[in-house]
Amino acid sequence: MNSENPLINRIGVDNINVLLAEFEKYPSTIQNCIDDMMDKTSWLDLKFETICTLNDFFKCGYYPTDISKLFTNK
């Protein structure tokens, strides 16, 4: 895990709870998304799969940049 402030700490408890609520239905997808956010400090570094998953669950929009609003600043 990256020693800086990972994205998982900046996405917010409510959003984590949304992902965890879907874990039973989509365990691999959610686990991969969480693992990616634990390892990255910038949403720009997320895998395309993670970006798509976040856009789908949070209905952020169709562009990768739309997920930036999910994360608080450092």
Phi, psi and omega in degrees: 000142181292139183283344177283188182281101183290158181300328181301329178280347186249002182274341177096145183297318180299319180289324175297319179297324176298314179296315182294330178294333180266357184301322182296323180282323186229063187299316182292316181297312181293318180298317178297320179296313179296316179300318180296318180290334177288333185265344186248149177252351179228137179295339178295338182267357181294151176292152179302322179300318179294317179300315179297318179297313179297318178298320180293312184288325185254002177049049183286327184143191185259356183250145179304326182292342182294338180281349182301330181290347178286338187251134175284160177291162182300000000 
